[in-house]
Amino acid sequence: MEYFIAKTFAGLENELFKELHGLGAQNCRKLSRAVSFEGDISMMYRANYFCRTALRVLWRRKAFKFRNNNEFYKNVFDYDASEVLSPDGSLAFHTTASDSIFSTPLYASVLAKDAVCDRFRDAFDRRPDVDRESPDVQFHIHIYKDEAQLFLDSSGESLHRRGYKVRNHPAPINEVTAAALIKMTGWKADCDVIDPMCGGATLLIEAAMSALNIPAGFYRREFGFYRWKNFDRKLWSEIRNEAEIADDVSVNFYGSDIDARYLETARANVRQARLQDFVVLEREKFQHSSPERTPSLVIFNPPYGERLSVDDSASLYREIGDTLKNRYPGCRAFLISSDIDALKHVGLKPSKKWNVMNGSLECQFVGFELFSGDRKSFVIKQKGGK
Ligand SMILES: C[S@@+](CC[C@H](N)C(=O)[O-])C[C@H]1O[C@@H](n2cnc3c(N)ncnc32)[C@H](O)[C@@H]1O
């Protein structure tokens, strides 16, 4: 059994835990912005390919205690990196350290790099080069006090880079956040999904991929382990063949946006994901929209000032509340925003509320049950009364 850590954003650990457990990972444990798990190499491939809520998967190669620079160097030197790296290859180190003897994590990275390279020079008379941009092997070191863990980054580029974004929106939601939010709503591909402020269509693409069982890594060209010496192509192809992608799904995905430029962005991304038969896009102001079918899941991230300028966020969010209440009765609506004050202007009572990160932005994700008439009658009706 090997030990791994899958990283995610703060607030999404629960969803990542459930996903890893569902994929067959053993001894899953929630950490801060990560979940640790155990399994064999096929589990590492599986997590990279199928996990929608992981940013990267790290494989632990060594855990040790050290009291000084020499002991740190010696412990890293003892690890035989030639299992993954050749002397002609390239490497990079990324270190996080807290409460340790190192005044900066960079110093620990340099020491570890020297240890790995010195071992190569002793054995082969040659040593790998450092390449910070695109190394063959990316190491991560986590140091807490006198404890260090040496990991290999099996993902390479962050897993939120799914490979379907060919056009960029100025304020996109992160793909990993989008996938987690959809899971958090409890949606089980049992009703249509509407994103009435869809921008680059991230939420719709993630929802459609999930409904059709398209693996999160399906469109990616590369994973970190592709460049490792011990990359097992046959096993990797077996893992990819585990995907049971559906041809069709009985629900639709509707996206609209007020801005024609962003609809072009959405169209390009949807086409790249080969989802144009499932995702319907049109230009429309949210205030004039209504659902094709009821119930539907409405999920969106309205503009929130940080990246898109909003003239008057209080009135925009008030109009969002009014539109949901008047035009979407019978639906469930979920909003994510970092503008916590503006969210209060929606004027509806949230039935659910979470704190989550969208990339580096702290956000609130809120859910509303939409009904016609007053709340009291709705609650009585839900309880089976008259
Ligand atoms: C934060 S962005 C959404 C980003 C999107 N989730 C993505 O991943 O690319 C908000 C979007 O809302 C759109 N928008 C703003 N006001 C709108 C309105 N009244 N009706 C429809 N769309 C609107 C903007 O044009 C913008 O594309």
PDBQT file of the ligand as one rigid body, heavy atoms in Angstrom, charges set to zero:
ROOT
HETATM    1  C1  LIG A 401     -18.512  35.728 -12.674  1.00  0.00    +0.000 C 
HETATM    2  S1  LIG A 401     -19.021  35.618 -14.316  1.00  0.00    +0.000 S 
HETATM    3  C2  LIG A 401     -19.463  33.936 -14.559  1.00  0.00    +0.000 C 
HETATM    4  C3  LIG A 401     -18.264  33.108 -14.927  1.00  0.00    +0.000 C 
HETATM    5  C4  LIG A 401     -18.591  31.695 -15.303  1.00  0.00    +0.000 C 
HETATM    6  N1  LIG A 401     -19.148  30.937 -14.211  1.00  0.00    +0.000 N 
HETATM    7  C5  LIG A 401     -17.348  30.985 -15.856  1.00  0.00    +0.000 C 
HETATM    8  O1  LIG A 401     -16.895  30.012 -15.258  1.00  0.00    +0.000 OA
HETATM    9  O2  LIG A 401     -16.790  31.461 -16.856  1.00  0.00    +0.000 OA
HETATM   10  C6  LIG A 401     -20.574  36.433 -14.321  1.00  0.00    +0.000 C 
HETATM   11  C7  LIG A 401     -21.253  36.520 -15.688  1.00  0.00    +0.000 C 
HETATM   12  O3  LIG A 401     -22.543  37.095 -15.501  1.00  0.00    +0.000 OA
HETATM   13  C8  LIG A 401     -22.881  37.822 -16.673  1.00  0.00    +0.000 C 
HETATM   14  N2  LIG A 401     -23.972  38.737 -16.326  1.00  0.00    +0.000 N 
HETATM   15  C9  LIG A 401     -23.913  39.860 -15.580  1.00  0.00    +0.000 A 
HETATM   16  N3  LIG A 401     -25.141  40.404 -15.436  1.00  0.00    +0.000 NA
HETATM   17  C10 LIG A 401     -26.006  39.599 -16.097  1.00  0.00    +0.000 A 
HETATM   18  C11 LIG A 401     -27.421  39.607 -16.307  1.00  0.00    +0.000 A 
HETATM   19  N4  LIG A 401     -28.171  40.565 -15.786  1.00  0.00    +0.000 N 
HETATM   20  N5  LIG A 401     -27.965  38.595 -17.026  1.00  0.00    +0.000 NA
HETATM   21  C12 LIG A 401     -27.209  37.616 -17.557  1.00  0.00    +0.000 A 
HETATM   22  N6  LIG A 401     -25.860  37.565 -17.409  1.00  0.00    +0.000 NA
HETATM   23  C13 LIG A 401     -25.265  38.539 -16.682  1.00  0.00    +0.000 A 
HETATM   24  C14 LIG A 401     -21.567  38.466 -17.068  1.00  0.00    +0.000 C 
HETATM   25  O4  LIG A 401     -21.579  38.822 -18.439  1.00  0.00    +0.000 OA
HETATM   26  C15 LIG A 401     -20.543  37.384 -16.735  1.00  0.00    +0.000 C 
HETATM   27  O5  LIG A 401     -20.220  36.598 -17.844  1.00  0.00    +0.000 OA
ENDROOT
TORSDOF 0
